[in-house]
Amino acid sequence: MKTYSYIGKKLEQLCNSCFIRITWFHLLGNKFTLELIYFLLISSLGFSILRSLDAKSPTFTPRNLDLFFTSVSAATVTSMSTAEIEVFSNSQLVILTILMLIGGEVFTSMLSLNLRRFFFKVSNTTKQMSITNVEQVDTSVSNHRTHFSNNNTILELESSKSETVDHMEVLKNKSIKFLGRVVMFYLLFVHVLGLVSVFIYINAISSARNILKQKGLHAVTFSFFTIVSSFSNCGFIPTNENMLIFRKNSGLLLIIAPQILLGNTLYPPVLRSIIWVVGKITKKEETRYLLRNSKVLGYHHLLSYKHSFLLLITVSVFLMVQYILFSSMEWTSGSLGDLNVYQKLVGILFQVVNTRHTGESVVDLSTISGAVLVLFIFMIEMITN
């Protein structure tokens, strides 16, 4: 009776300890709660900073509600605003850029990976402590039941199995860490490449440079703002006309269009390709684990080879269908009337890419046909579903 009483006390202590840790783990590990807190925090902080900075024109300052709405819109990358974007000063545009950056899907997914590593370590620690406590209970039981002492073979098999499980847990943790580094590299590389490309284009092409001078925009701010907005699929452009004013700058459109795709539908295929290339070069064990266990990790941007290939095909087909239909119905319309053949080809490509993603536009939507609008609505519904 004393033996079972002792075992009962140990099990009770173990359960109480595990209950406290699991409750804490679930409260902090709830994804919805964390995201809600995160976006409320950055939106409120963004609003406070925007409010403290001077607007572009001293005679007109947006209301606090307009500033808060714009801050929330930038943080949640929706590109809705109740104030014209040109009323914001250069410093305010920088703050909006930062909000779009840290609110973008790729950046937030990178944060979630780091949080998962933290909770993964916590869960492993809890698990290890639980195993230790159970082993202590088992030891006390074995002291009173010596007739099981001859099962050495079974204990060796269990030990070998435990070592294998521990190795897989360590490999999983290392793979999550490695994946976080790959996503960070991807985020930095694409943004830096886009920023440099847009900045060089603006300084090389006088028509684009003159537009910024007329608007009172700095080339670096415009480049940074536009690339971050396009990559995060927000759709904000620091001009009231959006990209309509740059419709004849085909080079700029060709720089921005890939950014839109790389920050959205092409991100999973490109991410998997990067991991595959790195694995071929470095022979890291983590790359093989990531490519073979994409579902186990729970990172929904890391798709299997089959799903990545199908996604790439789907994106290509949708773009092709839109391009053909838009070209056939709007080629001679007034919405593209002032463009030459090359500018039309690039402008249509840019427009159909934006239909399912950022919402940036090089045409006046009020001038296009109803059939094209229905096509756009259909494509928007396809991407949301």
C-alpha positions in Angstrom: 0.0 0.0 0.0 2.9 2.4 0.8 4.3 1.7 -2.7 1.2 2.6 -4.5 0.6 5.7 -2.3 4.1 6.9 -3.2 3.5 6.3 -6.9 0.2 8.1 -6.7 1.8 11.2 -5.2 4.5 11.2 -7.9 1.9 11.0 -10.6 -0.1 13.8 -9.1 2.9 16.0 -8.9 3.7 15.2 -12.5 0.2 16.0 -13.7 0.1 19.3 -11.8 3.4 20.4 -13.3 2.4 19.4 -16.8 -1.0 21.1 -16.5 0.6 24.4 -15.6 3.1 24.3 -18.5 0.6 23.1 -21.1 -1.9 25.8 -20.1 0.8 28.5 -20.4 1.9 27.0 -23.6 -1.5 27.1 -25.2 -2.3 30.6 -24.0 0.8 32.0 -25.6 0.9 29.6 -28.5 -2.6 30.5 -29.8 -1.9 31.8 -33.3 -5.0 34.0 -33.5 -4.3 35.6 -30.2 -0.7 36.3 -31.2 -1.6 37.7 -34.6 -4.3 39.9 -33.1 -2.0 41.3 -30.5 0.8 41.8 -33.1 -1.3 43.8 -35.6 -3.0 45.8 -32.9 0.4 46.7 -31.5 2.1 47.7 -34.7 -1.0 49.6 -36.0 -1.2 51.6 -32.8 2.5 52.2 -32.7 2.4 53.3 -36.4 -0.5 55.7 -35.7 1.3 57.3 -32.8 4.4 57.9 -34.9 2.4 59.2 -37.9 0.6 61.6 -35.6 3.8 62.9 -34.1 5.3 63.6 -37.5 4.5 66.7 -39.6 2.4 66.3 -42.8 3.7 67.3 -46.2 1.6 70.5 -46.2 1.4 72.6 -43.1 -2.0 73.8 -44.2 -3.6 70.4 -44.2 -3.1 67.6 -41.7 -5.1 64.4 -41.9 -7.5 63.7 -39.0 -6.5 61.2 -36.3 -9.1 58.8 -37.5 -7.6 59.0 -41.0 -4.1 58.4 -39.7 -5.2 55.4 -37.7 -7.2 53.9 -40.6 -4.2 54.4 -42.9 -1.9 52.8 -40.3 -4.1 49.8 -39.9 -4.4 49.5 -43.7 -0.7 49.6 -44.2 0.0 47.1 -41.4 -2.7 44.7 -42.7 -1.6 45.4 -46.4 -5.1 46.3 -47.6 -4.1 49.6 -49.3 -7.3 51.3 -48.3 -7.0 55.0 -47.2 -9.3 57.8 -46.4 -6.6 60.4 -47.1 -4.7 61.1 -50.3 -1.3 59.5 -50.1 0.5 62.7 -51.3 -0.5 64.5 -48.1 2.0 62.4 -46.2 5.5 63.7 -45.7 8.7 61.8 -46.6 9.2 60.6 -43.0 5.5 59.5 -42.8 6.0 57.5 -46.0 8.9 55.8 -44.4 6.8 54.8 -41.4 4.1 53.4 -43.7 6.8 51.5 -45.6 7.9 49.9 -42.4 4.4 49.0 -41.5 3.8 47.3 -44.8 7.1 45.4 -44.5 6.4 44.0 -41.0 2.8 43.3 -41.9 3.5 41.4 -45.1 2.9 37.7 -45.4 6.5 36.6 -45.8 7.7 38.7 -42.9 5.0 37.5 -40.5 5.6 33.9 -41.6 9.3 34.4 -40.7 8.2 35.7 -37.3 6.0 32.7 -36.8 8.9 30.3 -37.6 10.9 32.0 -34.8 8.0 31.7 -32.4 7.6 28.1 -33.3 11.2 27.4 -32.5 10.7 29.0 -29.1 7.6 27.0 -28.3 9.2 23.9 -29.8 12.0 24.2 -27.2 9.5 24.8 -24.4 7.5 21.8 -25.4 10.6 19.7 -25.6 11.7 20.9 -22.2 8.3 20.0 -20.7 8.4 16.6 -22.4 11.9 15.9 -21.2 10.9 16.8 -17.6 7.8 14.6 -17.9 9.9 11.7 -19.1 12.4 12.3 -16.2 9.6 12.3 -13.7 8.0 9.2 -15.2 11.4 7.4 -15.1 11.8 8.3 -11.4 8.4 6.8 -10.8 9.4 3.7 -12.8 12.6 3.4 -10.8 10.7 3.5 -7.5 8.3 0.8 -8.8 11.2 -1.3 -10.1 12.8 -1.3 -6.6 9.7 -3.0 -5.3 9.3 -5.4 -8.2 12.6 -7.0 -8.8 11.1 -9.9 -10.8 11.1 -7.6 -13.9 14.9 -7.0 -13.7 15.8 -9.6 -16.4 14.1 -7.7 -19.3 17.4 -6.2 -20.5 16.6 -6.7 -24.2 13.4 -4.8 -24.1 15.1 -1.9 -22.2 17.8 -1.8 -24.9 15.2 -1.6 -27.7 13.3 1.1 -25.9 16.6 3.1 -25.4 17.5 2.8 -29.1 14.0 4.0 -30.0 14.3 6.9 -27.6 17.6 7.9 -29.2 16.0 7.9 -32.6 13.1 10.0 -31.5 15.5 12.5 -29.9 17.6 12.7 -33.1 14.4 13.5 -35.1 13.3 16.1 -32.7 16.8 17.8 -32.8 16.7 17.6 -36.7 13.3 19.1 -36.8 14.4 22.0 -34.6 17.5 22.6 -36.7 15.3 22.4 -39.9 13.0 25.1 -38.6 15.9 27.3 -37.7 17.4 26.7 -41.2 14.1 27.5 -42.8 13.9 30.7 -40.9 17.3 31.8 -42.2 16.3 30.9 -45.8 13.1 33.0 -45.5 15.1 35.9 -44.1 17.7 35.7 -46.9 14.8 35.5 -49.5 13.1 38.6 -48.0 16.3 40.7 -47.9 17.6 39.6 -51.3 14.3 40.3 -53.2 13.8 43.7 -51.5 17.4 44.9 -52.0 17.4 43.8 -55.6 14.1 45.5 -56.3 15.1 48.7 -54.4 18.4 49.0 -56.3 16.7 48.3 -59.7 14.0 50.9 -59.2 16.5 53.5 -57.9 18.8 52.9 -60.9 15.8 53.1 -63.3 14.5 56.4 -61.9 17.9 58.0 -62.1 18.5 56.7 -65.6 15.1 57.6 -67.1 14.3 61.3 -67.1 10.5 60.9 -67.5 10.2 58.9 -64.3 12.7 61.2 -62.5 10.7 64.3 -63.6 7.4 62.8 -62.2 9.0 62.4 -58.8 10.3 65.9 -58.9 6.9 67.3 -59.7 5.4 65.2 -56.8 8.2 66.2 -54.4 9.2 62.6 -53.7 12.6 61.4 -52.9 13.9 58.6 -55.3 15.1 56.4 -52.4 11.8 56.7 -50.5 9.7 56.1 -53.6 11.8 53.0 -54.5 11.7 51.6 -51.0 8.0 52.3 -50.6 7.0 50.9 -54.0 9.0 47.7 -53.7 7.8 46.9 -50.2 4.2 47.7 -51.1 4.4 45.5 -54.2 6.1 42.6 -52.5 3.8 42.6 -49.6 0.8 42.9 -52.1 -0.5 46.0 -50.3 -0.9 48.2 -53.4 0.0 51.6 -51.9 1.9 53.8 -54.3 3.1 57.3 -53.1 1.2 59.1 -55.9 -2.5 59.9 -56.0 -2.7 58.4 -59.5 -1.2 55.0 -58.3 0.8 53.5 -61.2 -1.4 55.2 -63.8 1.1 58.1 -64.0 3.9 55.6 -64.8 2.0 53.7 -67.5 4.6 54.6 -70.2 7.5 53.6 -68.1 7.6 50.0 -69.2 10.9 49.3 -67.6 9.6 50.3 -64.2 6.5 48.1 -64.6 8.7 45.1 -65.6 10.8 45.6 -62.4 7.7 45.7 -60.1 5.7 42.9 -61.7 8.0 40.1 -60.5 8.1 41.5 -57.0 4.3 41.2 -56.8 4.5 37.5 -57.8 7.5 36.7 -55.6 5.7 38.1 -52.6 2.6 36.0 -53.2 1.7 33.0 -55.4 5.3 32.3 -56.6 6.7 32.4 -53.1 6.1 28.7 -52.3 7.6 27.3 -55.6 10.6 29.7 -55.3 11.2 28.8 -51.6 11.2 25.1 -52.4 13.6 25.7 -55.3 16.0 27.7 -53.1 16.0 24.9 -50.5 16.6 22.3 -53.2 19.5 24.3 -54.7 21.1 24.9 -51.3 20.8 21.2 -50.5 22.5 20.3 -53.7 25.4 22.6 -52.9 25.8 22.1 -49.2 24.4 18.6 -48.7 22.8 19.7 -45.5 20.6 17.2 -43.7 18.1 20.0 -42.9 17.3 20.5 -46.6 16.4 16.9 -47.1 14.2 17.0 -44.1 12.5 20.1 -45.2 11.8 18.8 -48.7 10.5 15.4 -47.5 8.5 16.6 -44.5 6.9 19.8 -45.6 3.5 18.8 -44.1 5.0 17.9 -40.7 6.5 21.3 -40.2 3.2 23.1 -40.6 4.7 26.0 -42.6 2.0 26.4 -45.1 4.2 28.2 -47.6 6.5 25.2 -47.9 4.5 23.0 -50.2 5.3 19.6 -51.6 6.9 19.3 -55.0 3.6 18.3 -56.6 1.6 21.2 -55.1 4.4 23.7 -55.9 4.4 22.5 -59.5 0.6 22.7 -59.8 0.6 26.2 -58.2 3.1 27.4 -60.8 1.0 26.0 -63.6 -2.2 27.5 -62.2 -0.6 31.0 -61.9 0.7 30.8 -65.4 -2.6 29.7 -66.9 -4.6 32.4 -65.0 -2.2 35.1 -66.2 -2.3 33.8 -69.8 -6.1 33.7 -69.8 -6.4 37.2 -68.5 -3.7 38.5 -70.8 -5.4 37.1 -73.9 -8.9 38.2 -73.0 -7.8 41.7 -71.8 -5.8 42.2 -75.0 -8.6 41.1 -77.3 -11.2 43.3 -75.7 -9.2 46.4 -74.7 -6.4 46.7 -77.3 -8.0 49.5 -79.3 -10.0 51.0 -76.5 -9.5 54.4 -74.9 -7.9 52.9 -71.8 -4.8 52.0 -73.8 -5.2 54.5 -76.6 -2.1 56.7 -75.9 0.4 53.7 -75.6 2.5 52.2 -78.4 2.6 48.4 -79.1 5.4 47.7 -76.6 3.9 49.8 -73.9 0.5 48.1 -74.4 2.1 44.6 -74.1 3.9 45.5 -70.9 1.0 47.5 -69.4 -1.5 44.6 -70.0 0.9 42.2 -68.3 1.3 44.5 -65.3 -2.4 45.0 -65.1 -3.3 41.3 -65.2 -0.6 40.5 -62.6 -2.1 43.0 -60.3 -5.7 41.8 -60.7 -5.1 38.8 -58.4 -2.6 40.4 -56.1 -1.8 44.0 -55.2 -4.5 46.1 -57.0 -2.0 48.5 -58.5 -3.3 49.8 -61.9 -2.0 51.5 -65.0 -5.5 51.9 -66.5 -8.5 53.9 -65.4 -10.9 51.1 -64.4 -13.9 53.3 -65.2 -12.9 53.3 -68.9 -12.7 49.5 -69.5 -15.5 47.3 -70.6 -17.9 45.5 -68.3 -16.8 42.1 -69.5 -13.2 42.8 -68.4 -14.5 44.0 -65.0 -16.4 40.7 -64.6 -13.1 38.9 -65.5 -11.2 40.8 -62.9 -13.9 40.1 -60.3 -13.8 36.4 -61.2 -10.0 36.3 -60.8 -10.1 38.1 -57.4 -12.6 35.5 -56.2 -10.4 32.7 -57.4 -7.4 34.0 -55.4 -9.4 34.6 -52.3 -10.9 31.1 -52.4 
